[in-house]
């Protein structure tokens, strides 16, 4: 008997279904991977916004006289 047939008999109804990250957490592994991709992309967007804000405050603002303190 082949390995896949043994696995199918052992797993029963769960054969071919995607596994959960943790048995007690109803999140599948592909959903966890999608969340990681989404949150990584969001973090890079946040870093980009922070850099643009910093450049504006540090260089562009003083060049136009904004935020000038005597």
mmJSON file of the N, C-alpha and C atoms, coordinates in Angstrom:
{"data_MODEL":{"atom_site":{
"group_PDB":["ATOM","ATOM","ATOM","ATOM","ATOM","ATOM","ATOM","ATOM","ATOM","ATOM","ATOM","ATOM","ATOM","ATOM","ATOM","ATOM","ATOM","ATOM","ATOM","ATOM","ATOM","ATOM","ATOM","ATOM","ATOM","ATOM","ATOM","ATOM","ATOM","ATOM","ATOM","ATOM","ATOM","ATOM","ATOM","ATOM","ATOM","ATOM","ATOM","ATOM","ATOM","ATOM","ATOM","ATOM","ATOM","ATOM","ATOM","ATOM","ATOM","ATOM","ATOM","ATOM","ATOM","ATOM","ATOM","ATOM","ATOM","ATOM","ATOM","ATOM","ATOM","ATOM","ATOM","ATOM","ATOM","ATOM","ATOM","ATOM","ATOM","ATOM","ATOM","ATOM","ATOM","ATOM","ATOM","ATOM","ATOM","ATOM","ATOM","ATOM","ATOM","ATOM","ATOM","ATOM","ATOM","ATOM","ATOM","ATOM","ATOM","ATOM","ATOM","ATOM","ATOM","ATOM","ATOM","ATOM","ATOM","ATOM","ATOM","ATOM","ATOM","ATOM","ATOM","ATOM","ATOM","ATOM","ATOM","ATOM","ATOM","ATOM","ATOM","ATOM","ATOM","ATOM","ATOM","ATOM","ATOM","ATOM","ATOM","ATOM","ATOM","ATOM","ATOM","ATOM","ATOM","ATOM","ATOM","ATOM","ATOM","ATOM","ATOM","ATOM","ATOM","ATOM","ATOM","ATOM","ATOM","ATOM","ATOM","ATOM","ATOM","ATOM","ATOM","ATOM","ATOM","ATOM","ATOM","ATOM","ATOM","ATOM","ATOM","ATOM","ATOM","ATOM","ATOM","ATOM","ATOM","ATOM","ATOM","ATOM","ATOM","ATOM","ATOM","ATOM","ATOM","ATOM","ATOM","ATOM","ATOM","ATOM","ATOM","ATOM","ATOM","ATOM","ATOM","ATOM","ATOM","ATOM","ATOM","ATOM","ATOM","ATOM","ATOM","ATOM","ATOM","ATOM","ATOM","ATOM","ATOM","ATOM","ATOM","ATOM","ATOM","ATOM","ATOM","ATOM","ATOM","ATOM","ATOM","ATOM","ATOM","ATOM","ATOM","ATOM","ATOM","ATOM","ATOM","ATOM","ATOM","ATOM"],
"id":[1,2,3,4,5,6,7,8,9,10,11,12,13,14,15,16,17,18,19,20,21,22,23,24,25,26,27,28,29,30,31,32,33,34,35,36,37,38,39,40,41,42,43,44,45,46,47,48,49,50,51,52,53,54,55,56,57,58,59,60,61,62,63,64,65,66,67,68,69,70,71,72,73,74,75,76,77,78,79,80,81,82,83,84,85,86,87,88,89,90,91,92,93,94,95,96,97,98,99,100,101,102,103,104,105,106,107,108,109,110,111,112,113,114,115,116,117,118,119,120,121,122,123,124,125,126,127,128,129,130,131,132,133,134,135,136,137,138,139,140,141,142,143,144,145,146,147,148,149,150,151,152,153,154,155,156,157,158,159,160,161,162,163,164,165,166,167,168,169,170,171,172,173,174,175,176,177,178,179,180,181,182,183,184,185,186,187,188,189,190,191,192,193,194,195,196,197,198,199,200,201,202,203,204,205,206,207,208,209,210],
"type_symbol":["N","C","C","N","C","C","N","C","C","N","C","C","N","C","C","N","C","C","N","C","C","N","C","C","N","C","C","N","C","C","N","C","C","N","C","C","N","C","C","N","C","C","N","C","C","N","C","C","N","C","C","N","C","C","N","C","C","N","C","C","N","C","C","N","C","C","N","C","C","N","C","C","N","C","C","N","C","C","N","C","C","N","C","C","N","C","C","N","C","C","N","C","C","N","C","C","N","C","C","N","C","C","N","C","C","N","C","C","N","C","C","N","C","C","N","C","C","N","C","C","N","C","C","N","C","C","N","C","C","N","C","C","N","C","C","N","C","C","N","C","C","N","C","C","N","C","C","N","C","C","N","C","C","N","C","C","N","C","C","N","C","C","N","C","C","N","C","C","N","C","C","N","C","C","N","C","C","N","C","C","N","C","C","N","C","C","N","C","C","N","C","C","N","C","C","N","C","C","N","C","C","N","C","C","N","C","C","N","C","C"],
"label_atom_id":["N","CA","C","N","CA","C","N","CA","C","N","CA","C","N","CA","C","N","CA","C","N","CA","C","N","CA","C","N","CA","C","N","CA","C","N","CA","C","N","CA","C","N","CA","C","N","CA","C","N","CA","C","N","CA","C","N","CA","C","N","CA","C","N","CA","C","N","CA","C","N","CA","C","N","CA","C","N","CA","C","N","CA","C","N","CA","C","N","CA","C","N","CA","C","N","CA","C","N","CA","C","N","CA","C","N","CA","C","N","CA","C","N","CA","C","N","CA","C","N","CA","C","N","CA","C","N","CA","C","N","CA","C","N","CA","C","N","CA","C","N","CA","C","N","CA","C","N","CA","C","N","CA","C","N","CA","C","N","CA","C","N","CA","C","N","CA","C","N","CA","C","N","CA","C","N","CA","C","N","CA","C","N","CA","C","N","CA","C","N","CA","C","N","CA","C","N","CA","C","N","CA","C","N","CA","C","N","CA","C","N","CA","C","N","CA","C","N","CA","C","N","CA","C","N","CA","C","N","CA","C","N","CA","C","N","CA","C","N","CA","C","N","CA","C"],
"label_alt_id":[null,null,null,null,null,null,null,null,null,null,null,null,null,null,null,null,null,null,null,null,null,null,null,null,null,null,null,null,null,null,null,null,null,null,null,null,null,null,null,null,null,null,null,null,null,null,null,null,null,null,null,null,null,null,null,null,null,null,null,null,null,null,null,null,null,null,null,null,null,null,null,null,null,null,null,null,null,null,null,null,null,null,null,null,null,null,null,null,null,null,null,null,null,null,null,null,null,null,null,null,null,null,null,null,null,null,null,null,null,null,null,null,null,null,null,null,null,null,null,null,null,null,null,null,null,null,null,null,null,null,null,null,null,null,null,null,null,null,null,null,null,null,null,null,null,null,null,null,null,null,null,null,null,null,null,null,null,null,null,null,null,null,null,null,null,null,null,null,null,null,null,null,null,null,null,null,null,null,null,null,null,null,null,null,null,null,null,null,null,null,null,null,null,null,null,null,null,null,null,null,null,null,null,null,null,null,null,null,null,null],
"label_comp_id":["UNK","UNK","UNK","UNK","UNK","UNK","UNK","UNK","UNK","UNK","UNK","UNK","UNK","UNK","UNK","UNK","UNK","UNK","UNK","UNK","UNK","UNK","UNK","UNK","UNK","UNK","UNK","UNK","UNK","UNK","UNK","UNK","UNK","UNK","UNK","UNK","UNK","UNK","UNK","UNK","UNK","UNK","UNK","UNK","UNK","UNK","UNK","UNK","UNK","UNK","UNK","UNK","UNK","UNK","UNK","UNK","UNK","UNK","UNK","UNK","UNK","UNK","UNK","UNK","UNK","UNK","UNK","UNK","UNK","UNK","UNK","UNK","UNK","UNK","UNK","UNK","UNK","UNK","UNK","UNK","UNK","UNK","UNK","UNK","UNK","UNK","UNK","UNK","UNK","UNK","UNK","UNK","UNK","UNK","UNK","UNK","UNK","UNK","UNK","UNK","UNK","UNK","UNK","UNK","UNK","UNK","UNK","UNK","UNK","UNK","UNK","UNK","UNK","UNK","UNK","UNK","UNK","UNK","UNK","UNK","UNK","UNK","UNK","UNK","UNK","UNK","UNK","UNK","UNK","UNK","UNK","UNK","UNK","UNK","UNK","UNK","UNK","UNK","UNK","UNK","UNK","UNK","UNK","UNK","UNK","UNK","UNK","UNK","UNK","UNK","UNK","UNK","UNK","UNK","UNK","UNK","UNK","UNK","UNK","UNK","UNK","UNK","UNK","UNK","UNK","UNK","UNK","UNK","UNK","UNK","UNK","UNK","UNK","UNK","UNK","UNK","UNK","UNK","UNK","UNK","UNK","UNK","UNK","UNK","UNK","UNK","UNK","UNK","UNK","UNK","UNK","UNK","UNK","UNK","UNK","UNK","UNK","UNK","UNK","UNK","UNK","UNK","UNK","UNK","UNK","UNK","UNK","UNK","UNK","UNK"],
"label_asym_id":["A","A","A","A","A","A","A","A","A","A","A","A","A","A","A","A","A","A","A","A","A","A","A","A","A","A","A","A","A","A","A","A","A","A","A","A","A","A","A","A","A","A","A","A","A","A","A","A","A","A","A","A","A","A","A","A","A","A","A","A","A","A","A","A","A","A","A","A","A","A","A","A","A","A","A","A","A","A","A","A","A","A","A","A","A","A","A","A","A","A","A","A","A","A","A","A","A","A","A","A","A","A","A","A","A","A","A","A","A","A","A","A","A","A","A","A","A","A","A","A","A","A","A","A","A","A","A","A","A","A","A","A","A","A","A","A","A","A","A","A","A","A","A","A","A","A","A","A","A","A","A","A","A","A","A","A","A","A","A","A","A","A","A","A","A","A","A","A","A","A","A","A","A","A","A","A","A","A","A","A","A","A","A","A","A","A","A","A","A","A","A","A","A","A","A","A","A","A","A","A","A","A","A","A","A","A","A","A","A","A"],
"label_entity_id":["1","1","1","1","1","1","1","1","1","1","1","1","1","1","1","1","1","1","1","1","1","1","1","1","1","1","1","1","1","1","1","1","1","1","1","1","1","1","1","1","1","1","1","1","1","1","1","1","1","1","1","1","1","1","1","1","1","1","1","1","1","1","1","1","1","1","1","1","1","1","1","1","1","1","1","1","1","1","1","1","1","1","1","1","1","1","1","1","1","1","1","1","1","1","1","1","1","1","1","1","1","1","1","1","1","1","1","1","1","1","1","1","1","1","1","1","1","1","1","1","1","1","1","1","1","1","1","1","1","1","1","1","1","1","1","1","1","1","1","1","1","1","1","1","1","1","1","1","1","1","1","1","1","1","1","1","1","1","1","1","1","1","1","1","1","1","1","1","1","1","1","1","1","1","1","1","1","1","1","1","1","1","1","1","1","1","1","1","1","1","1","1","1","1","1","1","1","1","1","1","1","1","1","1","1","1","1","1","1","1"],
"label_seq_id":[1,1,1,2,2,2,3,3,3,4,4,4,5,5,5,6,6,6,7,7,7,8,8,8,9,9,9,10,10,10,11,11,11,12,12,12,13,13,13,14,14,14,15,15,15,16,16,16,17,17,17,18,18,18,19,19,19,20,20,20,21,21,21,22,22,22,23,23,23,24,24,24,25,25,25,26,26,26,27,27,27,28,28,28,29,29,29,30,30,30,31,31,31,32,32,32,33,33,33,34,34,34,35,35,35,36,36,36,37,37,37,38,38,38,39,39,39,40,40,40,41,41,41,42,42,42,43,43,43,44,44,44,45,45,45,46,46,46,47,47,47,48,48,48,49,49,49,50,50,50,51,51,51,52,52,52,53,53,53,54,54,54,55,55,55,56,56,56,57,57,57,58,58,58,59,59,59,60,60,60,61,61,61,62,62,62,63,63,63,64,64,64,65,65,65,66,66,66,67,67,67,68,68,68,69,69,69,70,70,70],
"pdbx_PDB_ins_code":[null,null,null,null,null,null,null,null,null,null,null,null,null,null,null,null,null,null,null,null,null,null,null,null,null,null,null,null,null,null,null,null,null,null,null,null,null,null,null,null,null,null,null,null,null,null,null,null,null,null,null,null,null,null,null,null,null,null,null,null,null,null,null,null,null,null,null,null,null,null,null,null,null,null,null,null,null,null,null,null,null,null,null,null,null,null,null,null,null,null,null,null,null,null,null,null,null,null,null,null,null,null,null,null,null,null,null,null,null,null,null,null,null,null,null,null,null,null,null,null,null,null,null,null,null,null,null,null,null,null,null,null,null,null,null,null,null,null,null,null,null,null,null,null,null,null,null,null,null,null,null,null,null,null,null,null,null,null,null,null,null,null,null,null,null,null,null,null,null,null,null,null,null,null,null,null,null,null,null,null,null,null,null,null,null,null,null,null,null,null,null,null,null,null,null,null,null,null,null,null,null,null,null,null,null,null,null,null,null,null],
"Cartn_x":[0.856,0.0,0.904,0.553,1.343,1.165,2.102,2.086,0.845,0.436,-0.73,-2.009,-2.112,-3.299,-3.333,-2.161,-2.092,-2.467,-1.95,-2.255,-3.743,-4.341,-5.771,-6.598,-6.201,-6.924,-6.754,-5.558,-5.285,-6.054,-6.042,-6.665,-8.181,-8.675,-10.126,-10.69,-11.637,-12.294,-11.361,-10.311,-9.397,-8.4,-8.401,-7.455,-7.72,-6.689,-6.792,-7.215,-7.564,-7.954,-6.722,-6.807,-5.684,-5.579,-4.359,-4.211,-4.335,-4.704,-4.783,-3.408,-3.198,-1.945,-1.789,-2.815,-2.878,-4.214,-4.253,-5.503,-6.696,-6.462,-7.553,-7.833,-7.066,-7.237,-7.769,-8.956,-9.56,-8.976,-7.658,-6.979,-6.122,-6.338,-5.579,-4.23,-3.327,-1.966,-1.931,-2.754,-2.756,-3.284,-4.248,-4.756,-3.679,-2.899,-1.811,-0.76,-0.479,0.492,-0.024,-1.307,-1.89,-1.798,-2.057,-1.955,-0.52,0.438,1.847,2.209,1.778,2.059,1.43,0.176,-0.553,0.089,0.443,1.015,2.428,3.195,4.522,4.413,3.489,3.282,2.843,1.95,1.496,2.615,3.505,4.635,5.549,5.823,6.679,6.017,4.708,3.998,4.118,3.977,4.126,5.522,6.531,7.91,8.091,7.523,7.609,6.943,5.765,5.057,5.868,6.474,7.297,8.499,9.134,10.289,9.857,8.728,8.237,7.92,7.291,6.987,8.276,9.264,10.523,11.231,11.272,11.915,11.182,9.85,9.072,9.389,9.386,9.635,11.085,12.008,13.432,13.971,13.57,14.17,13.202,12.046,11.127,10.503,10.084,9.463,10.368,11.589,12.479,12.81,12.834,13.12,12.025,10.782,9.674,9.357,10.109,9.908,8.873,8.384,7.416,8.123,7.401,7.897,9.137,9.157,10.331,10.146,11.136,11.08,12.2,11.84,12.865,13.542],
"Cartn_y":[-1.171,0.0,1.237,2.224,3.437,4.338,5.269,6.189,7.078,7.528,8.415,7.672,6.408,5.639,5.445,5.176,5.029,6.351,7.445,8.757,9.048,8.698,8.926,8.118,6.867,6.049,6.593,7.079,7.595,8.887,9.812,11.12,11.09,10.19,10.088,11.311,11.999,13.166,14.362,14.421,15.563,15.48,14.383,14.202,15.24,15.946,16.933,18.305,18.455,19.755,20.493,21.783,22.617,22.61,22.473,22.44,23.836,23.848,25.099,25.434,26.719,27.151,26.492,26.582,25.913,25.173,24.039,23.265,24.026,24.894,25.606,26.972,27.361,28.664,28.442,28.972,28.68,29.522,29.533,30.253,29.246,29.166,28.213,28.808,27.958,28.407,29.409,29.241,30.201,31.56,31.568,32.833,33.537,32.784,33.378,33.978,33.297,33.803,35.077,35.123,36.33,37.492,37.246,38.305,38.815,37.906,38.318,39.189,38.805,39.603,40.983,41.033,42.293,43.208,42.651,43.472,43.937,43.13,43.554,44.711,44.6,45.682,46.964,46.824,47.982,48.626,47.81,48.348,49.158,48.662,49.411,50.714,50.696,51.937,52.932,52.452,53.323,53.91,53.12,53.619,54.7,54.477,55.468,56.773,56.689,57.898,58.632,57.898,58.505,59.234,58.64,59.271,60.55,60.494,61.692,62.79,62.45,63.437,64.03,63.182,63.656,64.603,64.259,65.13,66.462,66.424,67.662,68.545,67.986,68.774,69.243,68.384,68.689,69.63,69.479,70.248,71.213,70.742,71.567,72.651,72.299,73.274,74.456,74.234,75.368,76.193,75.577,76.318,77.337,77.05,77.975,78.811,78.612,79.389,78.834,77.607,77.011,76.524,76.496,75.999,76.763,78.044,78.84,79.359,79.115,79.55,80.563,81.738,82.771,82.558],
"Cartn_z":[0.0,0.0,0.0,-0.788,-0.884,0.321,0.447,1.586,1.573,0.391,0.328,0.729,0.394,0.788,2.298,2.896,4.354,5.034,4.492,5.066,4.95,3.815,3.608,4.605,4.853,5.828,7.24,7.558,8.902,9.169,8.201,8.408,8.241,7.441,7.258,6.565,7.222,6.628,6.487,7.281,7.236,6.085,5.342,4.246,3.145,2.732,1.668,2.142,3.404,3.922,4.427,4.339,4.768,6.299,6.835,8.297,8.917,10.185,10.939,11.504,11.805,12.409,13.774,14.585,15.885,15.95,16.603,16.634,17.224,18.19,18.846,18.223,17.188,16.541,15.125,14.813,13.496,12.358,12.241,11.157,10.406,9.105,8.294,7.918,7.503,7.208,6.063,5.054,3.94,4.403,5.328,5.861,6.665,7.419,8.188,7.256,6.157,5.188,4.52,4.189,3.605,4.575,5.847,6.851,6.966,6.92,6.993,5.789,4.612,3.419,3.512,3.951,4.075,5.118,6.269,7.336,6.979,6.255,5.816,4.835,3.91,2.939,3.662,4.633,5.408,6.2,6.735,7.487,6.575,5.376,4.442,3.997,3.813,3.477,4.622,5.861,7.024,7.126,6.839,6.863,5.798,4.615,3.542,3.915,4.533,4.975,6.027,6.943,7.98,7.381,6.38,5.73,5.009,4.302,3.605,4.61,5.722,6.757,7.33,7.602,8.163,7.2,5.923,4.926,4.856,4.918,4.882,6.081,7.256,8.464,8.528,8.134,8.292,7.227,5.967,4.884,4.199,3.797,3.02,3.891,5.1,6.001,6.309,6.767,7.04,5.789,4.632,3.402,3.098,3.497,3.281,4.521,5.579,6.789,7.732,7.49,8.402,9.654,10.732,12.019,12.473,12.152,12.522,13.939,14.776,16.172,16.372,16.925,17.182,18.48],
"occupancy":[1.0,1.0,1.0,1.0,1.0,1.0,1.0,1.0,1.0,1.0,1.0,1.0,1.0,1.0,1.0,1.0,1.0,1.0,1.0,1.0,1.0,1.0,1.0,1.0,1.0,1.0,1.0,1.0,1.0,1.0,1.0,1.0,1.0,1.0,1.0,1.0,1.0,1.0,1.0,1.0,1.0,1.0,1.0,1.0,1.0,1.0,1.0,1.0,1.0,1.0,1.0,1.0,1.0,1.0,1.0,1.0,1.0,1.0,1.0,1.0,1.0,1.0,1.0,1.0,1.0,1.0,1.0,1.0,1.0,1.0,1.0,1.0,1.0,1.0,1.0,1.0,1.0,1.0,1.0,1.0,1.0,1.0,1.0,1.0,1.0,1.0,1.0,1.0,1.0,1.0,1.0,1.0,1.0,1.0,1.0,1.0,1.0,1.0,1.0,1.0,1.0,1.0,1.0,1.0,1.0,1.0,1.0,1.0,1.0,1.0,1.0,1.0,1.0,1.0,1.0,1.0,1.0,1.0,1.0,1.0,1.0,1.0,1.0,1.0,1.0,1.0,1.0,1.0,1.0,1.0,1.0,1.0,1.0,1.0,1.0,1.0,1.0,1.0,1.0,1.0,1.0,1.0,1.0,1.0,1.0,1.0,1.0,1.0,1.0,1.0,1.0,1.0,1.0,1.0,1.0,1.0,1.0,1.0,1.0,1.0,1.0,1.0,1.0,1.0,1.0,1.0,1.0,1.0,1.0,1.0,1.0,1.0,1.0,1.0,1.0,1.0,1.0,1.0,1.0,1.0,1.0,1.0,1.0,1.0,1.0,1.0,1.0,1.0,1.0,1.0,1.0,1.0,1.0,1.0,1.0,1.0,1.0,1.0,1.0,1.0,1.0,1.0,1.0,1.0,1.0,1.0,1.0,1.0,1.0,1.0],
"B_iso_or_equiv":[0.0,0.0,0.0,0.0,0.0,0.0,0.0,0.0,0.0,0.0,0.0,0.0,0.0,0.0,0.0,0.0,0.0,0.0,0.0,0.0,0.0,0.0,0.0,0.0,0.0,0.0,0.0,0.0,0.0,0.0,0.0,0.0,0.0,0.0,0.0,0.0,0.0,0.0,0.0,0.0,0.0,0.0,0.0,0.0,0.0,0.0,0.0,0.0,0.0,0.0,0.0,0.0,0.0,0.0,0.0,0.0,0.0,0.0,0.0,0.0,0.0,0.0,0.0,0.0,0.0,0.0,0.0,0.0,0.0,0.0,0.0,0.0,0.0,0.0,0.0,0.0,0.0,0.0,0.0,0.0,0.0,0.0,0.0,0.0,0.0,0.0,0.0,0.0,0.0,0.0,0.0,0.0,0.0,0.0,0.0,0.0,0.0,0.0,0.0,0.0,0.0,0.0,0.0,0.0,0.0,0.0,0.0,0.0,0.0,0.0,0.0,0.0,0.0,0.0,0.0,0.0,0.0,0.0,0.0,0.0,0.0,0.0,0.0,0.0,0.0,0.0,0.0,0.0,0.0,0.0,0.0,0.0,0.0,0.0,0.0,0.0,0.0,0.0,0.0,0.0,0.0,0.0,0.0,0.0,0.0,0.0,0.0,0.0,0.0,0.0,0.0,0.0,0.0,0.0,0.0,0.0,0.0,0.0,0.0,0.0,0.0,0.0,0.0,0.0,0.0,0.0,0.0,0.0,0.0,0.0,0.0,0.0,0.0,0.0,0.0,0.0,0.0,0.0,0.0,0.0,0.0,0.0,0.0,0.0,0.0,0.0,0.0,0.0,0.0,0.0,0.0,0.0,0.0,0.0,0.0,0.0,0.0,0.0,0.0,0.0,0.0,0.0,0.0,0.0,0.0,0.0,0.0,0.0,0.0,0.0],
"pdbx_formal_charge":[null,null,null,null,null,null,null,null,null,null,null,null,null,null,null,null,null,null,null,null,null,null,null,null,null,null,null,null,null,null,null,null,null,null,null,null,null,null,null,null,null,null,null,null,null,null,null,null,null,null,null,null,null,null,null,null,null,null,null,null,null,null,null,null,null,null,null,null,null,null,null,null,null,null,null,null,null,null,null,null,null,null,null,null,null,null,null,null,null,null,null,null,null,null,null,null,null,null,null,null,null,null,null,null,null,null,null,null,null,null,null,null,null,null,null,null,null,null,null,null,null,null,null,null,null,null,null,null,null,null,null,null,null,null,null,null,null,null,null,null,null,null,null,null,null,null,null,null,null,null,null,null,null,null,null,null,null,null,null,null,null,null,null,null,null,null,null,null,null,null,null,null,null,null,null,null,null,null,null,null,null,null,null,null,null,null,null,null,null,null,null,null,null,null,null,null,null,null,null,null,null,null,null,null,null,null,null,null,null,null],
"auth_seq_id":[1,1,1,2,2,2,3,3,3,4,4,4,5,5,5,6,6,6,7,7,7,8,8,8,9,9,9,10,10,10,11,11,11,12,12,12,13,13,13,14,14,14,15,15,15,16,16,16,17,17,17,18,18,18,19,19,19,20,20,20,21,21,21,22,22,22,23,23,23,24,24,24,25,25,25,26,26,26,27,27,27,28,28,28,29,29,29,30,30,30,31,31,31,32,32,32,33,33,33,34,34,34,35,35,35,36,36,36,37,37,37,38,38,38,39,39,39,40,40,40,41,41,41,42,42,42,43,43,43,44,44,44,45,45,45,46,46,46,47,47,47,48,48,48,49,49,49,50,50,50,51,51,51,52,52,52,53,53,53,54,54,54,55,55,55,56,56,56,57,57,57,58,58,58,59,59,59,60,60,60,61,61,61,62,62,62,63,63,63,64,64,64,65,65,65,66,66,66,67,67,67,68,68,68,69,69,69,70,70,70],
"auth_comp_id":["UNK","UNK","UNK","UNK","UNK","UNK","UNK","UNK","UNK","UNK","UNK","UNK","UNK","UNK","UNK","UNK","UNK","UNK","UNK","UNK","UNK","UNK","UNK","UNK","UNK","UNK","UNK","UNK","UNK","UNK","UNK","UNK","UNK","UNK","UNK","UNK","UNK","UNK","UNK","UNK","UNK","UNK","UNK","UNK","UNK","UNK","UNK","UNK","UNK","UNK","UNK","UNK","UNK","UNK","UNK","UNK","UNK","UNK","UNK","UNK","UNK","UNK","UNK","UNK","UNK","UNK","UNK","UNK","UNK","UNK","UNK","UNK","UNK","UNK","UNK","UNK","UNK","UNK","UNK","UNK","UNK","UNK","UNK","UNK","UNK","UNK","UNK","UNK","UNK","UNK","UNK","UNK","UNK","UNK","UNK","UNK","UNK","UNK","UNK","UNK","UNK","UNK","UNK","UNK","UNK","UNK","UNK","UNK","UNK","UNK","UNK","UNK","UNK","UNK","UNK","UNK","UNK","UNK","UNK","UNK","UNK","UNK","UNK","UNK","UNK","UNK","UNK","UNK","UNK","UNK","UNK","UNK","UNK","UNK","UNK","UNK","UNK","UNK","UNK","UNK","UNK","UNK","UNK","UNK","UNK","UNK","UNK","UNK","UNK","UNK","UNK","UNK","UNK","UNK","UNK","UNK","UNK","UNK","UNK","UNK","UNK","UNK","UNK","UNK","UNK","UNK","UNK","UNK","UNK","UNK","UNK","UNK","UNK","UNK","UNK","UNK","UNK","UNK","UNK","UNK","UNK","UNK","UNK","UNK","UNK","UNK","UNK","UNK","UNK","UNK","UNK","UNK","UNK","UNK","UNK","UNK","UNK","UNK","UNK","UNK","UNK","UNK","UNK","UNK","UNK","UNK","UNK","UNK","UNK","UNK"],
"auth_asym_id":["A","A","A","A","A","A","A","A","A","A","A","A","A","A","A","A","A","A","A","A","A","A","A","A","A","A","A","A","A","A","A","A","A","A","A","A","A","A","A","A","A","A","A","A","A","A","A","A","A","A","A","A","A","A","A","A","A","A","A","A","A","A","A","A","A","A","A","A","A","A","A","A","A","A","A","A","A","A","A","A","A","A","A","A","A","A","A","A","A","A","A","A","A","A","A","A","A","A","A","A","A","A","A","A","A","A","A","A","A","A","A","A","A","A","A","A","A","A","A","A","A","A","A","A","A","A","A","A","A","A","A","A","A","A","A","A","A","A","A","A","A","A","A","A","A","A","A","A","A","A","A","A","A","A","A","A","A","A","A","A","A","A","A","A","A","A","A","A","A","A","A","A","A","A","A","A","A","A","A","A","A","A","A","A","A","A","A","A","A","A","A","A","A","A","A","A","A","A","A","A","A","A","A","A","A","A","A","A","A","A"],
"auth_atom_id":["N","CA","C","N","CA","C","N","CA","C","N","CA","C","N","CA","C","N","CA","C","N","CA","C","N","CA","C","N","CA","C","N","CA","C","N","CA","C","N","CA","C","N","CA","C","N","CA","C","N","CA","C","N","CA","C","N","CA","C","N","CA","C","N","CA","C","N","CA","C","N","CA","C","N","CA","C","N","CA","C","N","CA","C","N","CA","C","N","CA","C","N","CA","C","N","CA","C","N","CA","C","N","CA","C","N","CA","C","N","CA","C","N","CA","C","N","CA","C","N","CA","C","N","CA","C","N","CA","C","N","CA","C","N","CA","C","N","CA","C","N","CA","C","N","CA","C","N","CA","C","N","CA","C","N","CA","C","N","CA","C","N","CA","C","N","CA","C","N","CA","C","N","CA","C","N","CA","C","N","CA","C","N","CA","C","N","CA","C","N","CA","C","N","CA","C","N","CA","C","N","CA","C","N","CA","C","N","CA","C","N","CA","C","N","CA","C","N","CA","C","N","CA","C","N","CA","C","N","CA","C","N","CA","C","N","CA","C","N","CA","C","N","CA","C"],
"pdbx_PDB_model_num":[1,1,1,1,1,1,1,1,1,1,1,1,1,1,1,1,1,1,1,1,1,1,1,1,1,1,1,1,1,1,1,1,1,1,1,1,1,1,1,1,1,1,1,1,1,1,1,1,1,1,1,1,1,1,1,1,1,1,1,1,1,1,1,1,1,1,1,1,1,1,1,1,1,1,1,1,1,1,1,1,1,1,1,1,1,1,1,1,1,1,1,1,1,1,1,1,1,1,1,1,1,1,1,1,1,1,1,1,1,1,1,1,1,1,1,1,1,1,1,1,1,1,1,1,1,1,1,1,1,1,1,1,1,1,1,1,1,1,1,1,1,1,1,1,1,1,1,1,1,1,1,1,1,1,1,1,1,1,1,1,1,1,1,1,1,1,1,1,1,1,1,1,1,1,1,1,1,1,1,1,1,1,1,1,1,1,1,1,1,1,1,1,1,1,1,1,1,1,1,1,1,1,1,1,1,1,1,1,1,1]
}}}
